[in-house]
């Protein structure tokens, strides 16, 4: 009778422990993720040097409702960390099982490429971030006109008379070939951006004169602070119509100091070699309409699911309980 009572007690306790193990699992903490991002460009915008862009992220709360959500939308020069425009929008709470759509308006200079970054913050911690590549066409004129003559660019070089001068003078030397009659008045739009600070060091238009026939070499000089890296963008214009553009980078920042194990310092003197920009591509070959890439998640700070106590803990507790009852039974028999 005592053995039957002991067996019954073991079964009852085993059921209680297993039941406790089944219901003891903790619910997964909720977090937020970006389902997708739409980029739209409203129609009917008048000719301008800027384009209004609407960024529409779709946000989902996973596992449970979440709070303390902030949305950050940044427009950066494509391939760089230079922030052109940025907006931070407090979202607050998100409901699990429902997708929330938000809209953020940006005004961006047209004729350029951008990376539109969307970042989600939860209680001050980054949860997810991704980007979309966007190209905005030139809308400064109602209709893009072709250049009057057959002009092409064969080479562009960036030279300096003194690599150690501060500020430093950069000579942009352009070789232009003319396959037709005398050209109209030429001009060069120049934009020089400091890649360390994101500040536009130079933004202006310089007259180049004309190319009467065959070919000509045109030089434009700009002065910028030394010791930084720069992105140089140029656009060649004839009679108000752009016919070529080019973008390149020049390195003026000192390289990091290298110290060997014996204490010797690597000699990293600046080079005086000229820097060549890529030969411009013809403007008519550029896309005439906006181009938008696919949204890609670049980094995620979503929490890692944690293992809650369940059947493993229940079986472990049952084993200990059984061992304890067996020991008491042996002691009783003795």
PyMOL commands that set and color helices and strands:
alter all, ss='L'
color gray80, all
select helices_A, chain A and resi 2-23+283-285+311-333
alter helices_A, ss='H'
color red, helices_A
select strands_A, chain A and resi 31-40+50-62+66-77+83-94+99-101+104-109+113-122+125-135+151-159+168-178+186-194+200-209+214-224+229-238+241-251+275-277+281-282+291-292+296-300
alter strands_A, ss='S'
color yellow, strands_A
deselect
rebuild
show_as cartoon
